[in-house]
Amino acid sequence: GARRTPAKGLGTIRLEGLMENAPSAQPQQAQPKQAQAKPQKILLPPTRGEQFKSNVVSIAGIPRALMASADLSAPLRQGAILSLPPTQWTRAARATVEMLKSLSPAQHEQFRQELHSDPDAEIGKSLGLFLATDEIGSNIITGREEDFISKLAGKIPVVGGVIRASERAYTTYLDSLRLSTFKSYLKTINKMEGDEVQQQRAMQAAAKWINAATGRGSLGENFDRAAPMLSTIFFAPRYVASRMNVLDPRTYASMPRPVAIRAIGELMQYGATIAATLALAKAAGATVSLDVDDPDFLKMRFGNTRYDVLAGTQQIMRLFWAIWKDLVRSAKGEPPVYGKSALEVAGRFGRSKLAPVPSFFVDMVNRRDFIGRKFEVSRGVVERVLPLMWKDTVEAYRREGWGGALKQIPGFFGVGVQDYEKRSGTINVGKGQFGQTLKSLGLEYSSVRPKTGEPDNLFKERADRIEAWLQTYGEKLVAHPRFKSLPPEQQKAAITKLRGEVSEQSNLKQPKLAGMDAAKILLSVQKSAKKKPTRDKLKIFVEEQ
């Protein structure tokens, strides 16, 4: 008889005639395709509450669909982890051909029909494999890729056609890659020893891994249920979750052995491909940072242009590294480093992942956008409706002409491209002996705060002065023989005093640089240290150093 399955989205699906023990049919039968009965699917009308949520998500998702359209980014963004391993190249090439063909509505419909007639696709979906071209799933919000979760964006006059074509290409590439990879896993699982329950568990693990490796992550059932509404707050919560899944050792520990070996092998191949790419780029003249604290960690930098080929994993690695460092400092009883506490790091990461609408209001309340520019309503609106790829290309063209625009080409296929001069307020004094000393003492000087009402051009000039003076006079300070003989607390005090002097003089029309002299600063610190016991006697409570 008929049976009901949990709702796949906002609306309920009834599966009629689903064969019994469908998950175990594939590994046990020599000809599972003949044994498989195709289920009949009936979409029940959504409740009023479900319809309301669907409309909210669709409306809020319009800017994201606009920003995510007009490119072919799936291969090297969501699909990178299963596209770059050499053993996956043939499947990735076939998926690329299908993606290009699906720019045509007729060709996409043909692909969709072929996918639906494939028994392995039905088996995969029954085990949790996500396929966005499902004829029912594509009409309900949890059955759509989160970049194109809005059902309304494709109906916008003129640009709606571009959005629909982008979504067809995006979903076709990922679904082709997912299904072909799942088929290869089925062959592996067919050879494993064990009963039907063990084989079904292996197929479920394979489906879950393929989902995560292609940008469809999960942090548990509660997260999955909340994902559509979370997408109104964050740009791509499932994508972020997928990268956490991929980097989490528990993902592989929970897999049956044959699936774990295959998944780890694919991840290692992906890592090797990335390492080879970075090595070749470095040989070609790029700068590749291996410092996890550096925002350009594992990016290829050519001048002001950075290329990120890690498909979203770099940000997750740096996030957890920064949080771990602060937790270690906390466990040791050390004070937090300004701007580097776990809460500050997590807050910045969360802000960087906000969806277009929430980020607009956060920028407006903060008076500045995420990269430190003064908030402007017109710019904020335009940046949230233009496709990311083409917005970046236009900005690069304005700065560098056609040469700058051509640098953006890898971004069309999913490589992260950042082409910018130094962010307003950002300073880099981590070079040379001064930078090493800052790190050893646990000091961090990476940004300058704007003064209330300070124009952007004056703020940038002041930040540039602070950076130049700190680097110049900081090097002289740490190289001074007397500095090297000081205990760490007095060394910190000397650098802090230099930082204060630099900050004060940077806003004066006629700055007095003599106060930054290393000998003067060291003499002042030593005098202050001698007078400290006398000052402490006058205090009710003396802080520990």
KAKADA-V117172 format. One record per residue. N is the residue number from 0. RES is the residue in three letters. OMEGA is omega as a letter, one per 20 degrees, with the letter a starting at -180 (* if undefined). Layout:
# KAKADA-V117172
N/RES/OMEGA
N/RES/OMEGA
This chain:
# KAKADA-V117172
0/GLY/a
1/ALA/r
2/ARG/a
3/ARG/r
4/THR/r
5/PRO/a
6/ALA/r
7/LYS/a
8/GLY/r
9/LEU/a
10/GLY/a
11/THR/a
12/ILE/r
13/ARG/r
14/LEU/a
15/GLU/r
16/GLY/r
17/LEU/a
18/MET/r
19/GLU/r
20/ASN/a
21/ALA/a
22/PRO/a
23/SER/a
24/ALA/a
25/GLN/a
26/PRO/a
27/GLN/a
28/GLN/r
29/ALA/a
30/GLN/a
31/PRO/a
32/LYS/r
33/GLN/a
34/ALA/a
35/GLN/r
36/ALA/a
37/LYS/a
38/PRO/r
39/GLN/a
40/LYS/r
41/ILE/r
42/LEU/r
43/LEU/a
44/PRO/r
45/PRO/r
46/THR/r
47/ARG/r
48/GLY/r
49/GLU/r
50/GLN/r
51/PHE/r
52/LYS/r
53/SER/r
54/ASN/r
55/VAL/a
56/VAL/a
57/SER/r
58/ILE/a
59/ALA/a
60/GLY/a
61/ILE/r
62/PRO/r
63/ARG/r
64/ALA/r
65/LEU/a
66/MET/a
67/ALA/a
68/SER/r
69/ALA/r
70/ASP/r
71/LEU/a
72/SER/a
73/ALA/a
74/PRO/a
75/LEU/r
76/ARG/r
77/GLN/a
78/GLY/a
79/ALA/a
80/ILE/r
81/LEU/r
82/SER/a
83/LEU/r
84/PRO/a
85/PRO/a
86/THR/a
87/GLN/a
88/TRP/a
89/THR/r
90/ARG/r
91/ALA/r
92/ALA/r
93/ARG/r
94/ALA/r
95/THR/r
96/VAL/r
97/GLU/r
98/MET/a
99/LEU/r
100/LYS/a
101/SER/r
102/LEU/r
103/SER/r
104/PRO/a
105/ALA/r
106/GLN/r
107/HIS/r
108/GLU/r
109/GLN/r
110/PHE/a
111/ARG/r
112/GLN/r
113/GLU/r
114/LEU/a
115/HIS/r
116/SER/a
117/ASP/r
118/PRO/r
119/ASP/r
120/ALA/r
121/GLU/r
122/ILE/a
123/GLY/a
124/LYS/r
125/SER/r
126/LEU/r
127/GLY/r
128/LEU/a
129/PHE/r
130/LEU/a
131/ALA/a
132/THR/r
133/ASP/a
134/GLU/r
135/ILE/a
136/GLY/a
137/SER/r
138/ASN/r
139/ILE/a
140/ILE/r
141/THR/r
142/GLY/a
143/ARG/r
144/GLU/a
145/GLU/r
146/ASP/a
147/PHE/a
148/ILE/r
149/SER/r
150/LYS/a
151/LEU/a
152/ALA/a
153/GLY/a
154/LYS/r
155/ILE/r
156/PRO/r
157/VAL/a
158/VAL/r
159/GLY/r
160/GLY/r
161/VAL/a
162/ILE/a
163/ARG/r
164/ALA/r
165/SER/r
166/GLU/r
167/ARG/a
168/ALA/a
169/TYR/a
170/THR/a
171/THR/r
172/TYR/a
173/LEU/a
174/ASP/r
175/SER/r
176/LEU/a
177/ARG/a
178/LEU/r
179/SER/r
180/THR/r
181/PHE/r
182/LYS/r
183/SER/r
184/TYR/r
185/LEU/r
186/LYS/r
187/THR/a
188/ILE/r
189/ASN/a
190/LYS/a
191/MET/r
192/GLU/r
193/GLY/a
194/ASP/a
195/GLU/a
196/VAL/a
197/GLN/r
198/GLN/r
199/GLN/r
200/ARG/r
201/ALA/r
202/MET/r
203/GLN/r
204/ALA/r
205/ALA/r
206/ALA/a
207/LYS/r
208/TRP/a
209/ILE/r
210/ASN/a
211/ALA/a
212/ALA/r
213/THR/r
214/GLY/a
215/ARG/a
216/GLY/r
217/SER/r
218/LEU/r
219/GLY/a
220/GLU/r
221/ASN/r
222/PHE/a
223/ASP/r
224/ARG/a
225/ALA/a
226/ALA/r
227/PRO/r
228/MET/r
229/LEU/a
230/SER/r
231/THR/a
232/ILE/a
233/PHE/a
234/PHE/a
235/ALA/a
236/PRO/r
237/ARG/r
238/TYR/r
239/VAL/r
240/ALA/a
241/SER/r
242/ARG/r
243/MET/r
244/ASN/a
245/VAL/a
246/LEU/a
247/ASP/r
248/PRO/a
249/ARG/r
250/THR/a
251/TYR/r
252/ALA/a
253/SER/a
254/MET/r
255/PRO/a
256/ARG/a
257/PRO/r
258/VAL/r
259/ALA/a
260/ILE/a
261/ARG/a
262/ALA/r
263/ILE/r
264/GLY/r
265/GLU/r
266/LEU/r
267/MET/r
268/GLN/r
269/TYR/r
270/GLY/r
271/ALA/r
272/THR/r
273/ILE/a
274/ALA/r
275/ALA/r
276/THR/r
277/LEU/r
278/ALA/r
279/LEU/r
280/ALA/r
281/LYS/r
282/ALA/a
283/ALA/r
284/GLY/r
285/ALA/r
286/THR/r
287/VAL/a
288/SER/r
289/LEU/r
290/ASP/a
291/VAL/r
292/ASP/a
293/ASP/r
294/PRO/r
295/ASP/r
296/PHE/r
297/LEU/r
298/LYS/r
299/MET/a
300/ARG/r
301/PHE/a
302/GLY/r
303/ASN/a
304/THR/r
305/ARG/r
306/TYR/a
307/ASP/a
308/VAL/a
309/LEU/r
310/ALA/r
311/GLY/a
312/THR/a
313/GLN/a
314/GLN/r
315/ILE/r
316/MET/a
317/ARG/r
318/LEU/a
319/PHE/r
320/TRP/a
321/ALA/r
322/ILE/r
323/TRP/a
324/LYS/a
325/ASP/r
326/LEU/r
327/VAL/r
328/ARG/r
329/SER/r
330/ALA/r
331/LYS/a
332/GLY/a
333/GLU/r
334/PRO/r
335/PRO/r
336/VAL/a
337/TYR/r
338/GLY/a
339/LYS/r
340/SER/a
341/ALA/a
342/LEU/r
343/GLU/r
344/VAL/r
345/ALA/r
346/GLY/r
347/ARG/r
348/PHE/r
349/GLY/r
350/ARG/a
351/SER/a
352/LYS/a
353/LEU/r
354/ALA/a
355/PRO/a
356/VAL/r
357/PRO/a
358/SER/r
359/PHE/a
360/PHE/r
361/VAL/r
362/ASP/a
363/MET/r
364/VAL/a
365/ASN/a
366/ARG/r
367/ARG/r
368/ASP/a
369/PHE/a
370/ILE/r
371/GLY/r
372/ARG/r
373/LYS/a
374/PHE/r
375/GLU/a
376/VAL/a
377/SER/a
378/ARG/r
379/GLY/r
380/VAL/a
381/VAL/a
382/GLU/a
383/ARG/r
384/VAL/r
385/LEU/r
386/PRO/a
387/LEU/a
388/MET/a
389/TRP/r
390/LYS/r
391/ASP/a
392/THR/r
393/VAL/r
394/GLU/r
395/ALA/r
396/TYR/r
397/ARG/a
398/ARG/a
399/GLU/a
400/GLY/a
401/TRP/r
402/GLY/r
403/GLY/r
404/ALA/a
405/LEU/r
406/LYS/a
407/GLN/a
408/ILE/r
409/PRO/r
410/GLY/r
411/PHE/a
412/PHE/r
413/GLY/r
414/VAL/r
415/GLY/a
416/VAL/r
417/GLN/a
418/ASP/a
419/TYR/r
420/GLU/a
421/LYS/a
422/ARG/r
423/SER/r
424/GLY/r
425/THR/r
426/ILE/a
427/ASN/r
428/VAL/a
429/GLY/a
430/LYS/r
431/GLY/a
432/GLN/r
433/PHE/r
434/GLY/r
435/GLN/r
436/THR/r
437/LEU/a
438/LYS/a
439/SER/a
440/LEU/r
441/GLY/r
442/LEU/a
443/GLU/r
444/TYR/a
445/SER/a
446/SER/r
447/VAL/r
448/ARG/r
449/PRO/r
450/LYS/a
451/THR/r
452/GLY/a
453/GLU/r
454/PRO/a
455/ASP/a
456/ASN/r
457/LEU/r
458/PHE/r
459/LYS/r
460/GLU/a
461/ARG/r
462/ALA/r
463/ASP/r
464/ARG/r
465/ILE/r
466/GLU/a
467/ALA/a
468/TRP/r
469/LEU/a
470/GLN/a
471/THR/a
472/TYR/r
473/GLY/r
474/GLU/r
475/LYS/a
476/LEU/a
477/VAL/r
478/ALA/a
479/HIS/a
480/PRO/a
481/ARG/r
482/PHE/a
483/LYS/a
484/SER/a
485/LEU/r
486/PRO/a
487/PRO/a
488/GLU/r
489/GLN/r
490/GLN/r
491/LYS/a
492/ALA/a
493/ALA/a
494/ILE/r
495/THR/r
496/LYS/r
497/LEU/r
498/ARG/r
499/GLY/r
500/GLU/r
501/VAL/a
502/SER/a
503/GLU/a
504/GLN/a
505/SER/a
506/ASN/r
507/LEU/r
508/LYS/r
509/GLN/a
510/PRO/r
511/LYS/a
512/LEU/a
513/ALA/a
514/GLY/r
515/MET/r
516/ASP/a
517/ALA/a
518/ALA/a
519/LYS/a
520/ILE/a
521/LEU/r
522/LEU/r
523/SER/a
524/VAL/a
525/GLN/r
526/LYS/r
527/SER/r
528/ALA/r
529/LYS/a
530/LYS/a
531/LYS/r
532/PRO/r
533/THR/r
534/ARG/a
535/ASP/a
536/LYS/a
537/LEU/a
538/LYS/r
539/ILE/a
540/PHE/a
541/VAL/r
542/GLU/r
543/GLU/r
544/GLN/*
